[in-house]
């Protein structure tokens, strides 16, 4: 009798679970991706002091406009926003992806974090830390660091696809 009950319960969960249960499972999957793989994975720098171009590579758990990396940003070690590159669409089939930002006003020896943001999940803890002069290395940053910047302009105005 016990195997039949277990089978029926399993069947109910697989076939009859609520949308909320499915959403919780999807959030759990996304959180797993965030902790394992997602974040800023590379940086290429060109240009001159106070007018750099950064090409940033981001790995993100994009599923479409419902969940996607909506920006990457350069933040000093005190939490001041130096530059933000708005991303206007999801990158489901392009992971990881790279996007450039230009005219970044940064002195060559200023230490900064480069981090990414997911529209529904907030900041990703895997960042790049360093300076143009000394180079950048992967680091972990508390997702609550300078969290108030999520409300600072410029902000995305929508998602194209």
C-alpha positions in Angstrom: 0.0 0.0 0.0 2.9 2.4 0.8 4.3 2.3 -2.7 0.9 3.2 -4.2 0.6 6.2 -1.8 4.1 7.4 -2.7 3.4 7.0 -6.4 0.1 9.0 -6.1 1.8 11.8 -4.2 4.6 12.0 -6.7 2.1 12.0 -9.6 0.1 14.8 -7.9 3.2 16.9 -7.4 4.5 16.4 -10.9 1.1 16.9 -12.7 -0.9 19.1 -10.3 1.5 21.5 -8.7 0.5 25.1 -8.5 2.0 27.9 -10.5 3.5 29.1 -7.2 5.3 25.8 -6.7 6.7 26.0 -10.2 7.8 29.6 -9.6 9.6 28.6 -6.4 11.3 25.8 -8.3 12.4 28.2 -11.1 13.7 30.7 -8.5 15.6 27.9 -6.8 17.2 26.9 -10.2 18.0 30.6 -10.9 19.6 31.0 -7.4 21.7 27.9 -8.1 22.9 29.3 -11.4 23.7 32.6 -9.7 25.8 31.0 -7.0 27.6 28.6 -9.4 28.2 30.4 -12.7 26.6 33.8 -13.1 28.5 37.0 -12.8 31.1 39.2 -14.5 33.5 36.8 -16.0 35.8 39.0 -18.1 36.9 42.4 -19.0 38.9 44.0 -21.9 40.0 47.6 -21.5 41.0 50.1 -24.2 41.2 53.9 -24.5 42.9 56.5 -22.3 42.6 57.7 -18.7 39.2 59.2 -17.9 37.8 57.9 -21.2 38.1 54.2 -21.2 36.1 51.6 -23.1 35.3 48.5 -21.1 34.1 45.3 -22.8 32.5 43.3 -20.1 31.6 39.6 -20.3 28.6 38.5 -18.3 27.2 35.0 -17.6 23.5 35.4 -16.6 20.5 33.2 -16.0 18.5 34.9 -18.8 15.1 33.4 -19.6 13.7 36.3 -21.7 12.3 39.6 -20.6 10.9 38.0 -17.5 14.5 37.5 -16.2 17.7 38.9 -17.8 20.8 40.9 -17.0 19.6 44.4 -17.4 22.9 46.3 -16.7 26.5 46.1 -15.7 28.2 48.9 -13.8 31.5 50.2 -12.4 31.4 51.1 -8.7 34.2 52.5 -6.6 35.1 50.7 -3.3 33.0 53.1 -1.3 29.9 52.3 -3.4 29.7 55.3 -5.7 28.4 54.6 -9.2 31.0 55.6 -11.8 29.3 54.1 -14.9 26.4 52.0 -15.8 25.8 50.2 -19.2 22.1 49.5 -19.7 21.3 46.2 -21.5 18.1 46.4 -23.5 17.3 42.8 -24.1 17.8 39.3 -22.8 20.7 37.0 -24.0 19.1 33.6 -23.8 21.1 32.0 -26.7 24.3 34.1 -26.2 25.9 33.0 -22.9 28.2 34.3 -21.8 27.8 37.6 -23.7 30.0 40.7 -24.0 28.9 44.3 -24.2 31.0 47.5 -24.3 30.7 50.7 -22.4 32.5 53.9 -23.6 33.9 57.1 -22.2 34.2 55.6 -18.7 35.6 58.4 -16.5 38.1 56.6 -14.4 41.7 57.3 -13.3 44.0 54.4 -14.1 44.8 53.6 -10.5 41.3 53.8 -9.1 40.2 50.5 -7.6 36.7 49.5 -8.6 34.2 46.7 -8.8 32.5 45.7 -12.0 29.3 43.9 -11.4 26.1 42.8 -13.1 22.5 43.1 -12.2 19.5 40.8 -13.0 16.2 42.5 -13.3 14.3 40.1 -11.0 17.2 38.9 -8.7 19.3 42.0 -8.1 23.1 42.1 -8.1 25.3 39.1 -8.7 28.0 38.4 -6.2 30.7 37.3 -8.8 32.4 40.5 -9.8 35.7 41.8 -11.1 37.8 43.9 -8.8 40.9 46.0 -9.6 42.1 49.0 -11.6 43.2 49.7 -15.1 46.7 50.1 -13.9 47.0 46.8 -11.9 44.4 44.7 -13.7 41.2 42.9 -12.6 40.6 39.7 -10.8 37.4 37.7 -10.1 36.1 38.5 -6.6 33.0 37.9 -4.5 31.0 40.9 -3.4 28.1 40.9 -1.0 25.0 41.5 -3.1 23.8 44.1 -0.6 26.9 46.3 -1.2 25.7 49.7 -2.4 22.3 48.0 -3.0 20.6 51.5 -3.1 22.2 52.0 -6.5 19.4 49.8 -7.9 17.2 53.0 -7.8 19.9 55.3 -9.3 19.6 56.6 -12.8 20.2 55.6 -15.5 17.7 52.7 -15.3 16.3 50.4 -18.0 13.1 51.5 -19.5 12.1 48.1 -20.8 13.2 44.9 -22.5 13.1 44.5 -26.3 13.1 40.7 -26.4 
